[in-house]
């Protein structure tokens, strides 16, 4: 009977980091789903931090700095009381972004007819890719753009 109790205790100890990681993954998924509401409707989260470095509590308070990207490889602060742990997390987000619908020459005006929305993984796009087509109203291209090329904020100016 004593060996059965020990076996159960050992199994519980061995698998407790897995259940903690699973619970934390679920919490991170909910956190990023809320952060990306309206931008992405499909979010996948995987924790890259070693299991022994995960926060010790069941419900850590999760936060990020205000100027952080919300997808790709990101750092998330997890607080358990006075204990602070930074988690390395990979976030894959799928949503709409703006691409050139046809070739656009430098100095050309960006209009509804020459840009379109495309759906895909946001974490694989170049930095500062335009997600809202309304940002391009009365915009002038600063460089030549190829069809289906994601449009970045640095590639245009307002007229």
BAFI-3210 file (N, C-alpha, C; in Angstrom, 3 decimals, decimal comma, padded with zeros to 6 digits):
// residues 159
n [1|2|3|4|5|6|7|8|9|10|11|12|13|14|15|16|17|18|19|20|21|22|23|24|25|26|27|28|29|30|31|32|33|34|35|36|37|38|39|40|41|42|43|44|45|46|47|48|49|50|51|52|53|54|55|56|57|58|59|60|61|62|63|64|65|66|67|68|69|70|71|72|73|74|75|76|77|78|79|80|81|82|83|84|85|86|87|88|89|90|91|92|93|94|95|96|97|98|99|100|101|102|103|104|105|106|107|108|109|110|111|112|113|114|115|116|117|118|119|120|121|122|123|124|125|126|127|128|129|130|131|132|133|134|135|136|137|138|139|140|141|142|143|144|145|146|147|148|149|150|151|152|153|154|155|156|157|158|159]
n.u [000,825|001,942|003,882|002,301|001,152|003,457|004,221|002,070|002,396|004,903|004,347|002,461|004,068|005,887|004,262|003,054|004,360|003,675|000,877|000,685|001,984|000,219|-002,105|-001,095|-000,510|-003,103|-004,044|-002,335|-003,144|-005,778|-005,145|-003,688|-005,620|-007,521|-005,982|-005,544|-008,023|-010,247|-008,198|-006,978|-008,409|-007,678|-005,547|-002,519|-000,579|002,584|004,707|008,020|009,778|011,726|010,337|011,022|011,369|008,977|006,217|005,467|002,838|-000,742|-002,408|-000,967|-000,360|-000,503|001,379|002,502|004,957|003,961|004,820|005,352|005,465|002,673|002,700|004,583|007,875|007,772|008,144|006,689|005,577|005,131|003,545|003,635|002,562|005,233|007,063|008,585|008,531|009,910|008,534|009,259|007,519|005,879|003,809|001,373|-000,514|-003,423|-004,831|-006,232|-004,447|-003,005|-002,334|-000,687|-002,764|-002,169|000,622|002,232|003,499|006,291|005,385|002,819|-000,729|-002,341|-005,192|-008,579|-008,896|-006,340|-005,261|-005,711|-007,286|-005,713|-005,650|-003,803|-000,939|-000,005|002,292|004,366|004,827|006,448|007,821|005,600|003,505|000,641|-002,556|-005,093|-007,099|-008,064|-006,081|-004,696|-005,964|-005,894|-003,117|000,319|002,550|005,864|007,692|008,235|005,765|005,052|002,589|000,559|002,358|002,951|001,939|003,767|003,950|006,033|006,268|004,700|003,258|001,125|-001,004]
n.v [-001,197|001,224|001,518|001,918|004,417|005,957|005,615|006,833|009,439|010,081|009,943|012,008|014,193|014,135|014,667|017,094|019,546|019,398|019,652|022,180|023,659|023,209|024,456|027,055|027,576|027,662|029,917|031,867|031,729|032,723|035,295|036,429|036,156|037,983|040,344|040,525|040,797|041,639|042,011|039,572|036,397|033,876|032,295|030,888|029,558|028,869|027,805|028,637|028,655|026,898|024,173|024,129|026,782|028,037|030,003|029,641|029,637|028,951|030,771|033,061|036,615|038,065|040,088|042,553|044,783|048,028|048,720|046,428|043,850|041,846|039,320|036,501|035,736|036,508|038,221|037,630|038,909|037,191|037,262|036,172|036,951|038,381|037,271|037,376|036,336|036,042|034,943|033,154|033,183|031,860|033,246|032,649|034,279|034,700|036,671|039,539|041,520|044,287|044,329|045,069|045,273|045,421|046,361|049,157|052,294|054,287|057,245|057,016|057,101|055,524|053,691|052,410|050,620|049,677|048,352|045,630|043,441|040,715|037,412|035,827|034,511|036,636|036,790|036,145|038,217|041,240|043,765|046,288|046,077|047,082|046,785|047,749|048,866|051,423|053,105|053,843|055,799|058,488|058,238|058,274|056,396|055,586|054,054|051,612|049,098|045,659|043,344|041,682|042,197|042,757|045,761|048,164|050,452|052,217|052,555|054,427|057,740|060,271|062,210]
n.w [000,000|000,769|-001,204|-003,430|-002,872|-002,906|-005,567|-006,910|-005,945|-007,027|-009,775|-009,934|-009,274|-011,385|-013,640|-013,058|-013,957|-016,665|-016,679|-015,586|-017,568|-019,685|-018,717|-018,496|-021,183|-022,188|-020,786|-021,869|-024,538|-024,321|-023,395|-025,590|-027,587|-026,711|-026,833|-029,568|-030,677|-033,241|-035,017|-035,517|-036,007|-035,512|-033,413|-032,363|-029,775|-028,419|-025,832|-025,293|-023,249|-020,848|-018,952|-016,189|-015,609|-015,608|-014,264|-010,752|-009,759|-010,130|-011,538|-013,055|-013,364|-016,418|-018,680|-021,095|-022,519|-023,691|-026,273|-027,623|-030,135|-031,121|-032,129|-033,386|-032,113|-028,827|-025,643|-022,530|-019,487|-016,535|-013,512|-010,206|-007,335|-005,701|-007,340|-010,464|-013,772|-016,971|-019,920|-022,846|-025,750|-028,592|-030,918|-033,230|-035,541|-037,482|-039,999|-041,752|-044,146|-045,967|-049,430|-052,565|-055,368|-057,984|-060,087|-058,627|-059,160|-058,036|-056,419|-057,241|-056,640|-053,945|-054,127|-053,769|-055,888|-056,540|-054,394|-052,087|-049,663|-048,075|-046,804|-044,262|-042,444|-039,930|-038,424|-040,090|-041,750|-043,039|-040,785|-039,491|-041,331|-043,147|-041,801|-041,899|-044,399|-044,596|-043,723|-045,911|-047,354|-049,544|-049,909|-050,994|-052,891|-051,938|-053,174|-055,798|-056,067|-056,106|-057,486|-055,071|-053,039|-049,633|-048,071|-046,375|-043,584|-043,969|-046,661|-047,901|-048,007|-046,626|-048,730]
ca.u [000,000|002,841|004,542|001,312|001,064|004,692|004,159|001,113|003,018|005,973|003,695|001,870|005,165|006,461|003,356|002,525|004,796|002,945|-000,453|000,890|002,286|-001,011|-002,953|-000,467|-000,725|-004,497|-004,125|-001,662|-004,020|-006,858|-004,531|-003,399|-006,885|-008,112|-005,130|-005,626|-009,424|-010,454|-007,058|-006,773|-009,454|-007,076|-004,302|-001,870|000,468|003,433|005,674|009,387|010,530|011,896|009,310|011,462|011,398|007,607|005,782|005,065|001,430|-001,735|-002,989|-000,085|-000,827|000,268|001,426|003,558|005,186|003,016|005,334|005,742|004,678|001,727|002,842|005,976|008,526|007,579|008,368|005,527|005,869|004,170|003,763|002,998|002,934|006,465|007,897|008,401|009,200|009,690|008,301|009,426|006,304|005,700|002,400|001,023|-001,807|-003,918|-005,770|-006,169|-003,463|-003,167|-001,325|-000,925|-003,565|-001,532|001,861|002,063|004,778|006,658|004,662|001,433|-001,710|-002,926|-006,647|-009,287|-008,735|-005,004|-004,884|-006,747|-006,998|-005,337|-005,663|-002,630|-000,277|000,540|003,622|005,372|004,888|007,461|007,375|004,780|002,608|-000,660|-003,638|-006,363|-007,060|-008,406|-004,850|-004,121|-006,781|-005,096|-001,692|001,188|003,591|007,241|008,519|007,476|005,196|004,660|001,312|000,536|003,372|002,376|002,273|004,248|003,729|007,170|006,281|003,799|003,041|-000,187|-000,955]
ca.v [000,000|002,369|001,679|002,475|005,843|006,581|005,620|007,869|010,730|010,306|010,230|013,346|015,169|014,143|015,225|018,403|020,618|019,311|020,227|023,608|024,222|023,165|025,506|028,322|027,745|028,078|031,306|032,702|031,770|033,662|036,620|036,932|036,269|039,262|041,420|040,558|040,854|042,594|041,944|038,166|035,517|032,560|032,489|029,694|029,955|027,809|028,303|028,225|028,659|025,573|023,922|024,450|028,238|028,551|030,563|028,597|029,676|028,459|031,867|034,234|037,828|038,178|041,426|042,851|046,220|048,625|048,850|045,099|043,169|040,904|038,009|036,095|035,408|037,637|037,998|037,940|038,936|036,439|037,596|035,392|037,708|039,145|036,527|037,778|035,463|036,370|033,747|033,260|032,611|032,028|033,500|032,630|034,938|034,748|037,769|040,250|042,583|044,983|044,075|045,740|044,445|045,554|047,135|050,565|052,976|055,290|058,493|056,704|057,205|054,259|053,802|051,146|049,726|049,098|047,606|044,685|042,698|039,318|036,704|034,990|034,560|037,956|036,664|035,925|039,426|042,229|044,672|047,460|045,842|047,741|045,838|048,441|049,495|052,841|053,865|054,204|056,808|059,645|057,960|058,270|055,374|056,085|053,138|050,706|047,951|044,543|042,725|040,803|042,590|043,411|047,183|048,558|051,856|053,013|052,579|055,449|058,948|060,866|063,295]
ca.w [000,000|000,840|-002,504|-004,359|-002,569|-003,393|-007,036|-007,297|-005,640|-008,007|-011,057|-009,825|-009,318|-012,729|-014,636|-012,674|-014,861|-017,929|-016,506|-015,398|-018,889|-020,471|-018,175|-018,858|-022,623|-022,328|-020,320|-022,866|-025,717|-024,010|-023,304|-026,932|-028,324|-026,305|-027,349|-031,030|-031,104|-034,314|-035,942|-035,849|-035,488|-035,284|-032,671|-031,809|-028,834|-027,869|-024,851|-025,617|-022,001|-020,238|-017,932|-014,826|-015,460|-015,670|-012,987|-009,803|-009,352|-011,092|-012,321|-013,064|-014,015|-017,657|-019,272|-022,066|-022,634|-024,639|-027,632|-028,105|-031,172|-030,530|-032,753|-033,587|-030,847|-027,918|-024,219|-021,709|-018,062|-015,720|-012,100|-009,145|-006,143|-005,932|-008,290|-011,860|-014,741|-018,381|-020,717|-024,290|-026,327|-030,029|-031,217|-034,652|-035,707|-038,855|-040,191|-043,031|-044,311|-047,242|-050,468|-053,846|-056,272|-059,297|-059,912|-058,260|-059,368|-057,040|-056,654|-057,595|-055,568|-053,499|-054,145|-053,536|-057,027|-056,702|-053,189|-051,650|-048,440|-048,254|-045,524|-044,058|-041,140|-039,654|-037,817|-041,133|-042,572|-042,661|-039,721|-039,797|-042,467|-042,981|-041,561|-042,137|-045,722|-044,441|-043,487|-047,204|-048,023|-049,984|-049,707|-052,168|-052,767|-051,919|-053,964|-056,662|-055,363|-056,978|-057,115|-053,892|-052,063|-048,457|-047,991|-045,055|-043,255|-044,439|-048,123|-048,424|-047,203|-046,869|-049,732]
c.u [000,868|003,532|003,581|001,190|002,297|004,680|003,226|001,710|004,104|005,379|003,093|002,939|005,735|005,565|002,784|003,070|004,056|001,558|-000,357|001,148|001,035|-001,963|-002,410|-000,630|-002,145|-004,675|-003,486|-002,504|-005,149|-006,342|-004,308|-004,655|-007,570|-007,314|-005,311|-007,061|-009,596|-009,336|-006,878|-007,887|-008,937|-005,701|-003,806|-000,705|001,264|004,478|007,042|010,276|010,587|010,877|009,739|011,522|010,010|007,198|005,235|003,574|000,503|-002,237|-002,066|-000,748|000,073|000,225|002,578|003,784|004,314|003,514|005,769|004,873|003,760|001,803|004,295|006,561|008,475|007,915|007,142|005,960|004,755|004,505|002,951|003,395|004,141|007,383|007,554|009,189|008,873|009,601|008,575|008,279|006,312|004,209|002,223|-000,387|-002,169|-004,959|-005,600|-005,086|-003,592|-001,999|-001,674|-001,698|-002,979|-000,226|001,545|003,434|005,023|005,984|003,211|000,520|-002,267|-004,429|-007,262|-009,071|-007,363|-004,441|-006,032|-006,320|-006,664|-005,301|-004,433|-002,073|000,399|001,958|004,721|005,565|006,039|006,927|006,553|003,953|001,246|-001,746|-005,010|-006,271|-007,376|-007,185|-004,257|-004,941|-005,909|-003,603|-000,962|002,303|004,977|008,186|007,627|007,011|004,739|003,296|001,499|001,639|002,676|002,851|002,616|004,030|004,837|007,190|005,348|003,777|001,651|-000,044|-001,202]
c.v [001,259|002,607|002,252|003,978|006,576|006,677|006,712|009,255|011,064|010,660|011,637|014,428|015,269|014,842|016,586|019,534|020,589|019,922|021,729|024,281|024,259|024,275|026,879|028,600|028,227|029,537|032,263|032,824|032,773|035,102|037,203|037,029|037,589|040,434|041,607|040,593|041,961|042,603|040,517|037,333|034,108|032,767|031,143|030,152|028,734|028,449|027,747|028,172|027,249|025,386|024,294|025,963|028,873|029,099|029,479|028,577|029,220|029,544|033,088|035,416|038,067|039,605|041,519|044,350|046,761|048,672|047,515|044,652|042,174|039,523|037,756|035,649|036,633|037,221|038,462|037,894|038,196|036,709|036,677|036,058|038,582|038,480|036,955|036,829|035,956|035,074|034,056|032,480|032,855|032,140|033,530|033,195|034,980|035,856|038,395|041,315|043,124|044,663|044,905|044,784|044,429|046,305|048,608|051,224|053,985|056,613|058,280|056,779|055,821|054,464|052,431|050,155|049,088|048,456|046,675|044,051|041,261|038,680|035,819|035,143|035,914|037,882|036,431|037,156|040,334|043,135|045,833|047,302|046,461|046,673|046,434|049,220|050,989|053,710|054,385|055,236|058,034|059,449|057,924|057,255|056,015|055,196|052,290|049,502|046,911|044,006|041,707|041,102|043,236|044,865|047,530|050,054|052,755|053,174|053,626|056,648|059,476|062,046|064,640]
c.w [000,000|-000,498|-003,547|-004,142|-003,085|-004,919|-007,543|-007,058|-006,653|-009,369|-011,039|-009,909|-010,725|-013,745|-014,257|-013,533|-016,194|-017,805|-016,282|-016,737|-019,756|-020,032|-018,569|-020,354|-022,889|-021,898|-021,323|-024,137|-025,492|-023,967|-024,699|-027,795|-027,985|-026,874|-028,855|-031,557|-032,143|-035,347|-036,442|-035,236|-035,228|-034,654|-032,166|-030,952|-028,420|-026,967|-025,200|-024,371|-021,431|-019,111|-016,509|-014,578|-015,535|-014,308|-012,065|-009,462|-010,481|-012,039|-012,310|-013,769|-015,220|-018,180|-020,259|-022,051|-023,764|-026,067|-028,224|-029,271|-030,476|-031,162|-033,072|-032,258|-029,950|-026,489|-023,456|-020,252|-017,334|-014,258|-011,203|-007,834|-006,451|-006,942|-009,716|-012,744|-016,141|-019,164|-022,182|-024,920|-027,836|-030,302|-032,731|-034,775|-037,186|-038,960|-041,558|-042,999|-045,726|-048,169|-051,703|-054,747|-057,673|-059,088|-059,615|-058,387|-058,249|-057,412|-057,035|-056,382|-055,237|-053,369|-053,932|-054,670|-057,152|-055,436|-052,822|-050,335|-048,792|-046,874|-045,436|-042,656|-040,952|-039,099|-038,844|-042,017|-042,144|-041,545|-040,279|-041,069|-042,156|-042,856|-041,885|-043,442|-045,653|-044,141|-044,796|-047,972|-048,299|-049,746|-051,046|-051,915|-052,823|-052,715|-054,852|-055,851|-056,379|-056,562|-055,985|-052,882|-050,871|-048,385|-046,547|-044,847|-043,784|-045,954|-048,723|-047,485|-047,530|-047,819|-049,084]
res [x|x|x|x|x|x|x|x|x|x|x|x|x|x|x|x|x|x|x|x|x|x|x|x|x|x|x|x|x|x|x|x|x|x|x|x|x|x|x|x|x|x|x|x|x|x|x|x|x|x|x|x|x|x|x|x|x|x|x|x|x|x|x|x|x|x|x|x|x|x|x|x|x|x|x|x|x|x|x|x|x|x|x|x|x|x|x|x|x|x|x|x|x|x|x|x|x|x|x|x|x|x|x|x|x|x|x|x|x|x|x|x|x|x|x|x|x|x|x|x|x|x|x|x|x|x|x|x|x|x|x|x|x|x|x|x|x|x|x|x|x|x|x|x|x|x|x|x|x|x|x|x|x|x|x|x|x|x|x]
***
